[in-house]
Amino acid sequence: MLSPQTGTESRARTPVDHRPILIVPYMWIGDFVRCHSVVKVLKARYPARSIDVLATTLCAPLADYMPEVRQAVVVDLPRKRLAYAQHSALAERLKEGSYGTALIMPRTWKAALAPFLAGIPERVGWFGEVRLGLVNDLRWGERKRPRMIDQCAALALPANTPAGRMAPARTAGPASGNHRLARAARPVGAPPHGRARTRRRRPIKALAGSRLCRRGKRSHSCGGRRLGRRRSR
């Protein structure tokens, strides 16, 4: 269509969405790291939108190693009870972020409560625990994706995207801060483990770490405060 004033072609431009995106990830350390896949896919799809991630006090430092994340919204919610007042307080904090989309990784009812109370317009998540209404963009077919990384990343894509293996682009180095781990030569990290398997795996991790050190690599054991106290004894 030609503009009568200039004679040039006038094209309807789709406005760019700049509303931030909130990710509600799994809150265990290993699963929190796996959710980095959805961050990468989101940033590739929406480069103009900022990405924030909900995190516990324990997981929040890991967000520094996710260059695509703007900030971690730190909150420690109880696991074995509803704690509606705390979810409501979190929702008030989320309202200040003016989020346009929330991606909810866990299938639990409680995980979707704060984004719903905050009035985030688009709330994406897998079907589970009768969350009709709390999640207004329900996805199906989670079990068709055997890897957790694929299940997380699929929520960042359109609903009709075929199931397949995701391969987000790699990024090197931390987002900010002076981290000794990033400067270490050829570091190798040992993942955390469940409390029930601690005694059985601890000697294996120690042996593997000593062998890696003899090969000229840096070995780091990942875990929380309790693991640190056990190692200091």
N, C-alpha and C positions, 0 to 999 in steps of 0.2 A: 504494500500500500504506500502510495506516495504522499508526502506531506504537502498540502497546498501552499504553505508559506515558503518552504525551502526547496521543494522538489526532490528531496532526498527520501530514501526509504525509511519509514518509521517502524521500528520493531518493538513488539511488546516484550519487555524484559521482566523476567521473574525475579522478584525481590530476594536478595540473599538473606537467609535466616542467620542471625547472629545470637540467638538465644542460647545460653549455656546448656550443657547436657550433664546430668547427674548419673553416675554409675553406682548401683548398690551391689557390691561384690560379695563373694563368700568371705567370711571374716577369719578363717584359719590361714596361717601364714602361707602354706603351700598353695592353697586354692586362691588366695589373694594374688599371688604371683601369676598363676595361670590366667587370671582375669585381665592381665595386661594385653592379651590378644585382642579383646574387644576394644580396648583403648586405641590400639593401632588401626584397627579396621574403621572405627568411628572417625578418627582424625583424617584418614584417607578419603572417607566419604564426605565429611563436613569440615573442610579445612578452616572455615571462617568461624566455627563455633568452639568456644572454650569447653573443656572437659574437667569436671570435678569428680572426685571419688569419695564415697563414704568409707570411713576407716576407723578401726579401734585404735586405742593408744599404742597397742603392740604392733599393729600393721602400718600405722601412719608413716614411719620412717621409710618404708619401702616405696612410697609414692615419689620420693626424691630420685629414684632410679627409673622413673617413667617420664621421659621428656615431654610427652604429649599431655600430661596432667597439669592443670593450672594450680590446683590446691587439693588437699585432703580435708574433708569435713570430719573432724574427729568427734566420735561419740562412743560411749561404752554402755550399751544396753544390756540388761539382764537376759539370759538365755532361757531360763526355765519358767518365766512368767510373762504376762502381757505387758505390764508397766505402761499403761495407757498414758499416764501423765508425762512420762519421759518421751514417749513417741510424739505426743502433742507438742512438747517443748522443742523437739527436733524439727517438727514440721514448721514451727514459727521461724526457726533459723533458716530452713530451706526456702521459705517464702521470700526472704531477703535476697536470695540468689537469682530470682526471676527465671527459673529453669523452664525450658520449653519441652524437654524430654527427660524421662527417667528410665534407665535400663536396669531391671531388677533381676539379678542373676539367680538368687535362691528361689525355690518354689514355695517357700513358706508364706503363710498369711501375714505374719508380723513384718516380714521384709518389705511388703508393699504398703503398709499402713501409713508411715510418715509421708511418702510421696503423695499418697491419696489425700491426706489431711492438709498437705501444703498446696493442694490444688494444681499440681503440675499437669498441664493439659494432656500430654502423651506419656503413657506409662506402659512400657513394653516388658513382657515377661512370659515365661513358659506356663502352661496350664498346670495348676496344682493347688490343693487345699481350698477349692471352691473360692477362688479369688475374683469371681465375676463382679465387676464394678470397681474393685480396687485396682485391677489391671485392665485397662480399656483397649489394649492391643495384645490380646492373648495369642501365643504362638503354639503350634502343635508339631509333633515329630521330633521331640528331643531325643528319644531313644534311637532314632535313625542315625544319629551322630554318635558313634561310640566314644570318641575322645572328648574330654571335658573342654579342651581348647576350642573345638569346633562348636560345641553347644553354646559356649559363651559368645564366640564371634558371630554366630548366626543371628543373635538378637540385634546386632548392629547393621544387619542387612535387610532388604525388603522381605516381606513375609513369604513371597512366592519363590525365594531363592532356593535352587535345588540343594539337597544335602551333599556335602563334599568336604574334603580336607582343606582347612584354611592354612595359608602360609603368609602371615603378615610380614612386612619388611622388617629387617633387623635394624636396631639402633644401638650404637655403642656408647658407653659412658653414662654417668649420672646426669640428671637434669641440672642440679645445682649443688653447691657445697664442695668442701675439700675432703673427699673421701679417700682414705688410704686404700680401700679395696680396689678402686678404679685404677690406682697407680701401681698396684702389685703386679709382678710379672707372672703371667699365666696362672691366674688364681683358679682354684677349684672349690666349689661349695658343696658341703654335705647337707642334704635337706633335713628338716626336723622330722620327728617321728611321734607316734602316739605314746601316751603315758604307759599303756599296758606293755608296749614292746621296748621300753627304755633299756631295761637291764640286758635284754638279749642282743640289742643292736649296738649298745655302747662300745663293747670291746671290738666289734667289727669296724666301726667308724674310726676308732683310735688306730687300729692296725692299718687301715687304708690311708689315713692321714699321714702316718709315719712313712709309708712307702712312697707316697706322692712327694713328700719333702725330700726324700733321698733322690728323686728324679728331677729336682730343681724346681718344683712347683709349690705355690702357696696353697695351703689347705685351710679352709674356713668352715667351722661348724655353725650352722644356722639354728637359732632357737630363741626362746624367750627368757624371761628373768629366772624362771625355775631351773632351766638348763644351765644358766650361768652360775647359779648358786651351787648346783651339783658339781660343776667342773672346778669351782674354787675350793672345794673341800680337799 
